[in-house]
Amino acid sequence: MNATTTKTRYRLIGLILAVLVFALAALAGIGGYVFMKGWEISHLSYQPSGPSLLGASSAVPPSGTGIAATASESTAILPGLPAPVAIDPTAIAPSLKPWDGAGRVTILILGLDYRDWQQKVDYSRSDTMILLTLDPATKTGGILSIPRDMWVAIPGFEHGKINTAYYLGEAYKLPGGGPALATKTVEQFLGVPINYYAQVDFGAFVRFIDELGGVTIDVPSPITISLQGQEGIKGKKTLKPGRQALPGEWALAYARDRHTEDGDFDRAGRQQQVIMAIRERLLDRNMLPTIIQKAPVLYQELASGIHTNLKLDDVIRLALAAKNVTKENIRQGILGKNTVVFGSSPDNLSILIPMPDKIGLLRDQIFTTSGSMKPATPGDSLQRMQAESARLAIYNGSKDPTLADRTAAYLKAQSADVAETGQADKVYYTTTLIDHTGSPFTLQYLADLIGDQNIKIYSRYDPESKIDVEVYLGYDWANKNTLP
């Protein structure tokens, strides 16, 4: 083998390692049929924003000229999508700042929603969002999963689920399309500069895993998984606890399944588990001869199934930096149940309302070596509620005629701003909170005070509202409160 051939093969190996560790994480393609041919490069144009919008309290972007009121007449707009506001499209389209090769580099992994593909809609939502990061200086890496139902500010649009950002960027034909708007949305939500994105066809992922001879997964508990698009008995398999080898299609099925107790949160954990299993397989010394032999095939599988703004030189540099990061130095995190409040959107879709400080702490664990990217709001839950200064309206929807006044008196004693009290327009069996301006600390405080897991929280964003949070007290609070 001559020197040129050897060099070429090792460049291919480097490419495979880098893409798998940082981009193929989208095994999570986990739902996306992208059908891209070749290594498709997109050139976007904006400077990543600094920390902001962590949570949902930011206002809709300022008015300007630009976005049309409706998407293309042929576009099948899905229910539950946020409406556009008037804004210059160039103001919300990112140009991801290229990595300098020395500092931290971060990549957003996108997988598209298989259901949209099945229904033959014009554009897809993102079904999976994973941030992958690497710091060459400290030889550390990180993986952070973002649930698709996170309720965030989408630049140029009203608040909506984070998974709709990709769809809106495509449907309204914004500069950079879906990847650009999805990236901008994640940047603003987390305050993390992003350098690259990668959108992966899971069909290529399946073939790639099969070329590697499968991956080994340590299944923590029994789980029944289904092959993509196969609903019958032959398309199902129950995995028992323990380490076991899975071929590509079953590894994908394992990563995609959400029919467990914690739904998408559990699924995010399985996705990260498969990512690490791929890494383990690729770094196995015994696999090196196979990787060298199959390098052209493996490269072709990756190149035919990835849509990204990564250039080949970027990927090679990533590979050289990634090989120095050990498993012990890869931090993993999921924006899970302890970082959100469960609620409902204006059209009654289930949403996750972010808790800024808790998300910020997890973000800092993944993306900083020491310190934080943005100071947390000081104090305990009471002090954070007080600092938020949300104006409250307390309405009595129970059988106890004194409940609203007693609750208002208690909250005022805690320095809450109770601007209005009164009788609800109907009976409420379950206490209900309606958030108009984005007050996550107040929502959390009230949810903890009521202490009912079934409490209902709705987002009805209205920047003109004189009341930040409406509280409709129900029979649940009337029956168990200990107020004087």
Helices and strands as residue ranges (DSSP letters): H 3-18, I 19-23, G 24-29, E 40-41, G 89-91, E 105-112, H 114-118, E 126-135, E 140-146, E 151-152, E 160-161, H 164-171, H 177-190, E 196-200, H 202-211, E 215-219, E 223-226, G 233-235, E 236-239, E 242-246, H 248-256, H 263-282, G 285-287, H 288-303, E 306-308, H 312-322, G 327-329, E 330-334, G 337-339, E 340-344, E 350-354, H 356-367, H 381-388, E 391-396, H 403-413, E 417-423, E 432-435, H 440-450, E 456-459, E 469-473, H 475-480
